Amino acid sequence: MEAILHGFVLALGLILPLGVQNVFVFTQGAAQPRLPGALPAVVAASLCDTLLILLAVFGVSAVVLEFEGLRLALMLAGIAFLAYMGFSLWRSRPAEAQGGSAAPTRALPPAKQILFAASVSLLNPHALLDTIGVIGTSALAYAGADQVRFAAACVAVSWIWFAGLAGAGSVLRRFDGGGRLMLRFNRGSALFIWGTALVLAWNLLQELPRG
């Protein structure tokens, strides 16, 4: 029971702060005409988190991140993708705000939802380091069945959280008939995502050798 409670509280603490994953899943929940339309984003984000958690708990990802070149390439890819995603969100316009009655124009088809969700999950160095550094090291306190319970609790938090985010986005869409709130949310999300990209770029510059 201790391992389950520890995993649940720890994972909740890591996933609660506003992050790129959360922004994307929430946005798709608000953008899709019906809530089930956001399921690809929910499932993809949850599966990626599940993969990262399992790798962290059982130690495989720690080995991968020892390769400096791979880590730097991952950071560059993450910066580029975050910049693109911020641009896409900034340009997005809810259809209601344009005088239409359909769902917001940035509702993505399933394939693009999966691609975006996987990208913001796996190309986010901060998320990787948090998962490995916090969840991975915390899992060292357990062994055998307790370690499995710990990992299962962390995974369960991800699935429940992302489903709830999509639901919250869907509720916002229903109460935002003019699309103004969603437009402001998109703009704020874009600024947040660009800020994340700038922080990553700054950290990368700090690590470069100085001549």
N, C-alpha and C positions, 0 to 999 in steps of 0.2 A: 504493500500500500504506500509505503514511503517513496519508493521509486516512481510510482505512478503520479503521486501528488507533486513530487519534485519536478518531473518532466512536464507536467501540465502547467505549473506556475512559471517555470523557466521559459518554456516555449511561448506562453502568453505574453510574458514580459518582453520577449524579443520581437514578437509579431505586432504588438499593439501600436508602436510608434508609426507615424505616417511614413510610408515607403513607396517606392516605385511600383512594386507588386500590388500593394493595396490600392493605389491610385488607379491602376489599370483595371483591376477586377471591379472596383466600384463604378468606374466610368462605363464599363461594358454592361453592368447591371442597369445603369441609368439609360444607356443608349439603345439597348435592344427593345423592340416592340413588346416582347413578352419575356418574363424572367428566364424560362428555359433556354432562350436564345443565348444567354451568357454562360451556359454550362461548360462549353469548351474552354473558356478562360478560367473558370473555377477549377475544373478538373486538371487542366494543364499546370496551373500554378500549384495546386495541391500535390500533384505527382512530382513536380520538380522539387518542391520542399521535402517530400518524402524521400526522394533520392538523396538529397543533400544531407538530410538528417541521418539516414542509414549509413552513408559514407562517413559522416563525422563520428558517429557512435562506434563504428567498427574500424575506423582508422585509415581507410583507404585514401581519402582526400588529403589527409595530412602529408602523405608521401608525394602526391601530385604537386602540391604547392611548394615543395622544396625546389622545384625546377624554376629558377629565376626567370628564364626566358618565357616560359609558359605563363607565369604570373603577370609579367609586363604586357604580353600580348593580350591577355584577358582584360587587363585594365584599359588598354587602348580600344579594344572592341567595345567594352562597356561604355566608355566615354562617347564614342561615335554613335552608338545606338541610343543612348540617353538624349544626346543632342537632337537626333532625328525624331525621337518620340515626343520631346518637348515641342518641337516645331509642328508636328502633326496635331497635338492637342491645342496649341495656340490658334491654329488655323481652323479648327473644327467649329461648326456652327450648328446648334440644335435646329432641327427643321421647324419647330414651332416658332422660334425667334425670326425665321425667314418668311413666316406667313403660311407655312404648310401645316399639315396635321399628322405627318408620319413621325417615325422615331427619329432621334438625332442622326445626322448624316454620318457620324463616325461610328455607327454600329458596324462592327467588323464581321465578315463571314467566319465560319468555324475554323478554316485553315489559318487565316490571319490571326485569329484570337490565340490559337495554339502557338503559332510562331512568336507572337509578341509576348505571351505569357512565359514561354520558355526562355526568351531572350532576357526579359527583365529579371528572371529568376537566376539564370545561369551565367549571365554576363555582368552581374553586379558583384564586384569584388568585396564590397562591404558585407553583403549578405553571406558570401562564402566564408569570409573570415569570422563573422559573428557565429555562423553555424559551427565551424570547426573549432574556433577558439573557446566558445562558451559551451555549446551543447556537447562537443566532442570531449573537452576536458572534464566536464561535469559527469559524463558517462563513465569516466575512469573509476568513479566511486562505487560502481556496481559491477557485478559479474553474473554470467549465466542468465537465469530467468529474470532476475531483477533488471539486468541491462536491457533485455527485450521489452520488459514492461515500461521502462524509462523511455525507450525509443518509441514505443507504441503510443504513449501519452503525448509525446511531442508531435507525432504525426497526426493524431486525432485533433489537436488544437488547430493545425493548419487547415484541415478539411472543413472543420466547423467554422473557422474564422472567415475563410474565403467565400463559403456559401452565404454566410451572414452579410458580408460586404456587398455581394451581388444583390441580395435581397434589399439591403438598405438603399442601394442605387436605384432599384426598381421603384421603391416607395417614393424617392425624391422625384423621379420622373412623373409620377402620377399627380403629385402636388405642385409641380412646376409647369403649369399649363403654358406659360409664355416662353419657357426655355431660358429665362434670365438667370436663374440660380445655376443651372447647368453650364451656361456660358461662363459665368464667373468662376465656377469650380474648375472648368477646363483651363482657364487662364491662370488661376492660382496653381493648379497642378503642373502646368507647363513651367512656371517660374520655379517651383520646387524641384522639378526634374532637371532643369538647367543648372540650378544651384548644386545639385548632387553631382552633375557632370563636372562643374568647375572645381568642386572639392577633390574629386578623383584626379582631375588634371593637375591640380596644385600638388597633391601628394605624389603623383608620378614625377613631376618636375623636381621635387625635393629629393627624390631617390636617384636622379641622374647624376653621374660623376661630374664634378666641376673641374674644368681645366685651368 
